[in-house]
Amino acid sequence: MIVCNFVIFMDGKLFLLVGPSGSGKSSVLMELKKAHPEYTYPLSATTRPMREGEKDGDIYHFYSKEDFEKGIENGEFLEYAVVHQDHYYGLIRQPVIDSLGKGETVVREVDIQGFENIRTKIPVKNLITIFITVPNKQELIDRIVNRAAISEDELKKRLESMHREFALARECDYLVENKQGELKKTVEKVAEIIKNESA
């Protein structure tokens, strides 16, 4: 049974932090959690093995591959992807819908695929998208290269993805520039957007 995509009576807002790899959207989300614990930050589900010290429900909900694929068939995810051609990762639909139904402010970081999937399942009135960018593309390339050792093939894939993601920026509601060394300012800008849109 496929769950109906749209829910009519929701007063909350889902804020998506979108942006290319290396833009710093993960760092923005991490700092936003510290500054604004009153927001709701939904967990991802994954089929990767639980690591030492991890508990289900702390950072991830851990699924078997069979249960995850059953969830896909039943429409239980707002978005999902296979990472490194190995494990599933996805955003469980119902907790987000429940939070929006309660009028909560929900914040989530997503990639381009996640953005495109979620916006087909959440009503426009409940969805605000914030594109996290950098002053120029060369700075983004430098961040990707300096962050970790990657192969030429992987770099090529990330650059192709980067160009697609920058093209997506015009479809987002807000554009926030994350300058090197100014993470705090970026977080403040994002928080101000969330505050204004949630009022």
Rosetta blueprint (number, residue, H / E / L):
1 M L
2 I L
3 V L
4 C L
5 N L
6 F L
7 V L
8 I L
9 F L
10 M L
11 D L
12 G L
13 K E
14 L E
15 F E
16 L E
17 L E
18 V E
19 G L
20 P L
21 S L
22 G L
23 S L
24 G L
25 K H
26 S H
27 S H
28 V H
29 L H
30 M H
31 E H
32 L H
33 K H
34 K H
35 A H
36 H L
37 P L
38 E L
39 Y L
40 T E
41 Y L
42 P L
43 L L
44 S E
45 A E
46 T E
47 T L
48 R L
49 P L
50 M L
51 R L
52 E L
53 G L
54 E L
55 K L
56 D L
57 G L
58 D L
59 I L
60 Y E
61 H E
62 F E
63 Y L
64 S L
65 K H
66 E H
67 D H
68 F H
69 E H
70 K H
71 G H
72 I H
73 E H
74 N L
75 G L
76 E L
77 F E
78 L E
79 E E
80 Y E
81 A E
82 V E
83 V E
84 H L
85 Q L
86 D L
87 H E
88 Y E
89 Y E
90 G E
91 L E
92 I E
93 R H
94 Q H
95 P H
96 V H
97 I H
98 D H
99 S H
100 L H
101 G H
102 K L
103 G L
104 E L
105 T E
106 V E
107 V E
108 R E
109 E E
110 V E
111 D L
112 I H
113 Q H
114 G H
115 F H
116 E H
117 N H
118 I H
119 R L
120 T L
121 K L
122 I L
123 P L
124 V H
125 K H
126 N H
127 L E
128 I E
129 T E
130 I E
131 F E
132 I E
133 T E
134 V L
135 P L
136 N L
137 K H
138 Q H
139 E H
140 L H
141 I H
142 D H
143 R H
144 I H
145 V H
146 N H
147 R H
148 A L
149 A L
150 I L
151 S L
152 E H
153 D H
154 E H
155 L H
156 K H
157 K H
158 R H
159 L H
160 E H
161 S H
162 M H
163 H H
164 R H
165 E H
166 F H
167 A H
168 L H
169 A H
170 R H
171 E H
172 C L
173 D L
174 Y E
175 L E
176 V E
177 E E
178 N L
179 K L
180 Q L
181 G L
182 E L
183 L H
184 K H
185 K H
186 T H
187 V H
188 E H
189 K H
190 V H
191 A H
192 E H
193 I H
194 I H
195 K H
196 N H
197 E H
198 S H
199 A L
